[in-house]
Amino acid sequence: MSKYQQICIAFLFLPLILISIVGCNNIQEPNITIEAQISKLSKKEFNTIGTQGYDNPIKNDFRKFTFNLNMEHTDQITSRTIDIPNDFGKLINTVDRERYLYGNGNEQDNKNENFARYTKEFVFYSKGLSEDEIKKAFDSAIITVSWVTKEEKTITKEFVIGDLIKLNN
C-alpha cells in the first residue's frame, strides 16, 4: 500500500473517530418548551368574570394570560429543579393599579419521571395598557431550570417571561 493510500485511509477514518469521541462526550440537553401567551377573552369567559367596579366594562377590556412549561429528558439527567415564581400573575399589578382578577395553575413534576409540566392561567384588566407595558410587567418574572447529568455536571438556564410573551389579538 502506498503512502498516499495510507494517508487517504487515515483521513477517511479520522471523521469517524472524531464523531465517536464527540458523541460520547455530548451532554444531552432536555427538551424544554415554554409558552407565554396573552389573548382576548371569549364571550363565554367574559360572561363569567365579575366586572363590578369597572366603568362600562366590555370584553376587550380584559385579557387572559396562559403559561405552559414542558420539560422532557432522558435517563442521562439524574435530577432537575424548576423554579417558577408563585405569584407572577400578580406582576400585572405593578404597572399602575390592581389588575389581576383570578387565576389557577397546575403542575406535574414527579422526580422519578422524565418529564415535568407546569401550567398557569389568569385573567386581568388590560384597558389602557399597551403591548409593551404588558410585556414589561413580566420582565422580573424569571423561570430557572437546572439539571444534573450522570456525570454530575449541573446546567442552569434562565428564561424571562416578558421576553417570551406572544400577544394574540
LOROZA-562480 format. One line per field, with one value per residue (C-alpha): y, x, z; residue in three letters; residue number from 0. Coordinates in nm, 2 decimals. Example, Ala and Ser with C-alpha at 12.3 -4.5 7.8 and 13.67 -1.06 7.14 Angstrom:
BEGIN
north: -0.45/-0.11
east: 1.23/1.37
up: 0.78/0.71
rest: ala/ser
nr: 0/1
# end
This chain:
BEGIN
north: 0.00/0.33/0.62/0.81/0.54/0.52/0.90/0.87/0.59/0.78/1.09/0.87/0.72/1.04/1.18/0.86/0.87/1.23/1.17/0.89/1.09/1.39/1.17/1.00/1.33/1.50/1.60/1.55/1.86/1.82/1.93/2.24/2.43/2.74/2.92/3.25/3.39/3.68/3.65/3.81/3.65/3.46/3.58/3.28/3.37/3.73/3.64/3.45/3.73/3.98/4.33/4.53/4.82/4.89/5.18/5.04/4.72/4.55/4.22/4.39/4.55/4.21/3.96/3.60/3.51/3.14/2.99/2.63/2.48/2.13/1.95/1.61/1.43/1.10/0.90/1.09/1.35/1.24/1.53/1.86/2.17/2.41/2.74/2.94/3.25/3.16/3.48/3.60/3.65/3.94/4.12/4.28/4.49/4.65/4.86/5.11/4.96/4.63/4.45/4.08/3.92/3.55/3.25/2.90/2.67/2.31/2.12/1.77/1.73/1.38/1.34/0.97/1.06/1.20/1.49/1.79/2.01/2.34/2.55/2.88/3.09/3.41/3.69/4.06/4.40/4.53/4.85/5.13/4.91/4.89/4.56/4.69/4.77/4.43/4.26/4.49/4.39/4.04/4.13/4.05/3.70/3.46/3.09/2.89/2.54/2.34/1.97/1.74/1.49/1.14/1.29/1.52/1.83/2.10/2.30/2.60/2.80/3.11/3.24/3.59/3.57/3.92/3.81/3.50/3.66/3.63/3.86/3.72/3.98
east: 0.00/0.14/0.19/-0.07/-0.33/-0.24/-0.30/-0.63/-0.75/-0.64/-0.84/-1.14/-1.13/-1.05/-1.40/-1.55/-1.31/-1.39/-1.77/-1.75/-1.54/-1.77/-2.08/-1.96/-1.89/-2.20/-2.43/-2.79/-2.99/-3.36/-3.63/-3.77/-4.07/-4.22/-4.52/-4.64/-4.94/-5.18/-5.52/-5.86/-6.14/-6.41/-6.76/-6.83/-6.51/-6.61/-6.96/-6.81/-6.59/-6.70/-6.70/-6.84/-6.62/-6.52/-6.66/-6.87/-6.66/-6.65/-6.50/-6.19/-6.10/-5.98/-5.71/-5.61/-5.25/-5.16/-4.83/-4.71/-4.37/-4.29/-3.96/-3.87/-3.54/-3.36/-3.21/-2.88/-3.03/-3.04/-3.23/-3.40/-3.52/-3.77/-3.83/-4.13/-4.24/-4.55/-4.74/-4.61/-4.97/-4.99/-4.70/-4.95/-5.05/-4.71/-4.79/-5.02/-5.30/-5.47/-5.54/-5.52/-5.87/-5.83/-5.63/-5.52/-5.23/-5.13/-4.80/-4.68/-4.32/-4.26/-3.89/-3.89/-4.03/-3.85/-4.08/-4.24/-4.53/-4.64/-4.95/-5.08/-5.36/-5.51/-5.74/-5.65/-5.80/-5.60/-5.78/-5.53/-5.22/-5.00/-4.85/-4.51/-4.64/-4.79/-4.46/-4.25/-4.47/-4.33/-3.96/-3.89/-4.05/-3.76/-3.80/-3.49/-3.45/-3.15/-3.05/-2.77/-2.63/-2.50/-2.15/-2.26/-2.25/-2.50/-2.65/-2.88/-3.09/-3.30/-3.60/-3.76/-4.13/-4.15/-3.93/-4.14/-4.49/-4.68/-4.98/-5.27/-5.52
up: 0.00/-0.10/0.14/-0.05/0.01/0.38/0.41/0.23/0.46/0.77/0.65/0.59/0.94/1.12/1.10/1.23/1.53/1.60/1.57/1.82/2.06/2.04/2.06/2.38/2.55/2.43/2.72/2.60/2.69/2.79/2.56/2.72/2.57/2.73/2.60/2.74/2.56/2.61/2.43/2.43/2.63/2.46/2.51/2.75/2.95/2.97/3.10/3.39/3.53/3.78/3.62/3.91/3.99/3.63/3.43/3.14/3.10/2.77/2.67/2.51/2.84/2.97/2.87/2.96/3.03/2.96/3.06/2.98/3.05/2.94/3.01/2.88/2.92/2.91/3.20/3.14/3.37/3.73/3.88/3.78/3.95/3.80/3.98/3.87/4.07/4.26/4.21/3.88/3.77/4.01/3.84/3.61/3.92/3.91/3.61/3.77/3.97/4.08/3.75/3.84/3.87/3.92/3.80/3.86/3.79/3.78/3.79/3.74/3.85/3.98/4.04/3.93/3.59/3.29/3.24/3.41/3.32/3.46/3.36/3.48/3.36/3.48/3.37/3.41/3.34/3.04/2.95/2.88/2.87/2.56/2.45/2.56/2.91/2.94/2.84/3.06/3.37/3.33/3.29/3.65/3.63/3.57/3.52/3.63/3.50/3.62/3.59/3.69/3.45/3.53/3.50/3.79/3.58/3.68/3.40/3.45/3.21/3.28/3.09/3.12/3.08/2.94/2.65/2.58/2.57/2.25/2.21/2.02/1.91
rest: met/ser/lys/tyr/gln/gln/ile/cys/ile/ala/phe/leu/phe/leu/pro/leu/ile/leu/ile/ser/ile/val/gly/cys/asn/asn/ile/gln/glu/pro/asn/ile/thr/ile/glu/ala/gln/ile/ser/lys/leu/ser/lys/lys/glu/phe/asn/thr/ile/gly/thr/gln/gly/tyr/asp/asn/pro/ile/lys/asn/asp/phe/arg/lys/phe/thr/phe/asn/leu/asn/met/glu/his/thr/asp/gln/ile/thr/ser/arg/thr/ile/asp/ile/pro/asn/asp/phe/gly/lys/leu/ile/asn/thr/val/asp/arg/glu/arg/tyr/leu/tyr/gly/asn/gly/asn/glu/gln/asp/asn/lys/asn/glu/asn/phe/ala/arg/tyr/thr/lys/glu/phe/val/phe/tyr/ser/lys/gly/leu/ser/glu/asp/glu/ile/lys/lys/ala/phe/asp/ser/ala/ile/ile/thr/val/ser/trp/val/thr/lys/glu/glu/lys/thr/ile/thr/lys/glu/phe/val/ile/gly/asp/leu/ile/lys/leu/asn/asn
nr: 0/1/2/3/4/5/6/7/8/9/10/11/12/13/14/15/16/17/18/19/20/21/22/23/24/25/26/27/28/29/30/31/32/33/34/35/36/37/38/39/40/41/42/43/44/45/46/47/48/49/50/51/52/53/54/55/56/57/58/59/60/61/62/63/64/65/66/67/68/69/70/71/72/73/74/75/76/77/78/79/80/81/82/83/84/85/86/87/88/89/90/91/92/93/94/95/96/97/98/99/100/101/102/103/104/105/106/107/108/109/110/111/112/113/114/115/116/117/118/119/120/121/122/123/124/125/126/127/128/129/130/131/132/133/134/135/136/137/138/139/140/141/142/143/144/145/146/147/148/149/150/151/152/153/154/155/156/157/158/159/160/161/162/163/164/165/166/167/168
# end
